[in-house]
Amino acid sequence: MDVYGLLGNPVGHSLSPPMHEAAYEARGMDATYVTFEPDRDALGDAIRGASSLGIAGLNVTIPFKEGAIDHVEPDDLAARIGAVNTIAFPEGGSAGADDRDAVTRPTGHNTDAAGAVRALRERGFADRDDSLDGATAVVVGAGGAGRAIAFGLAEAGATVRVANRTVERATALASEVPDASGHGLDDLPTLLADATVLVNATSVGMESDESIVPSEALHEDLVVMDAVYRPRETRLLRDAAATGATAVDGTWMLLYQGAAAFERWTGRDAPVAAMGRVLRSSFEANTDQER
Ligand code: NAP
């Protein structure tokens, strides 16, 4: 049996195990997906241990996405983003991080970028005449998710404007992303006036029913995606729908980053319909439990 897993701390409420197990079932694979919660200072040991044990692939989540890059061979996009959420192990395992031979090191990838782009393409732009390629996109947030989304959108052909509470982080990120600009949150109304994409990549909206974007700055030409997926329907998405904009909730990005990880590990198309069905039902069961 192939073993896949998630490294994070905490990982208790993760929706990845049921989503990936649904994929294995749909593809008739003899595989399982488990969660691991290593100590915060034991990331390197965990990755080396997984490698020695013959784990087939790992996802990485908070707080390890940035640190994991030091223990793998990152691909070009993950290196530019500075974070890894998917690790693939070479066939037959490897010596891991301390091995001097790069060929045998686990490889590191960032599927958050591809997940965000696919969510916008398939859920946001599917019924529109225009596309993500050539769009002007406003990304709010310059943390891990903001970095992945900004690089992903630029690769997809969008012009990226980053707005962040800490302006220096926005300008620093914008200086790394081709043709991007960095701004403070006060600039949002101006930035959004001629934009067709808005992504919230901050955690605002998760803990409280707040939106980081003033509702008056939204308009019907926008595709609005929230990376926040708990709750699914955030204040930002409700405001977006009320203005006639297209709203894309964060579970789509979650689904498509998982699909991209599955495809990276197995070389097979991900069964996204089955993964999405289980993601949604697990999400609802989880939310009921938390109530
Ligand atoms: P992070 O690295 O900690 O970054 C947090 C970002 O939020 C920073 O830009 C921070 O601004 C901003 N922020 C936090 N509190 C704020 C406030 N009160 N007012 C204004 N800005 C605030 O976190 P992350 O890993 O990027 O995650 C961000 C969100 O994306 C989380 O909700 C996470 O669950 C979600 N996410 C979703 C997916 C998905 O698949 N749907 C994938 C990854 C992440 P400063 O720089 O000024 O501190």
Boltz pocket constraint, residues with backbone or C-beta under 6 A from the ligand:
constraints:
  - pocket:
      binder: B
      contacts: [[A, 112], [A, 115], [A, 140], [A, 141], [A, 142], [A, 143], [A, 144], [A, 145], [A, 146], [A, 164], [A, 165], [A, 166], [A, 169], [A, 200], [A, 201], [A, 202], [A, 203], [A, 204], [A, 206], [A, 212], [A, 226], [A, 227], [A, 228], [A, 229], [A, 250], [A, 251], [A, 253], [A, 254], [A, 255], [A, 257]]
      max_distance: 6.0
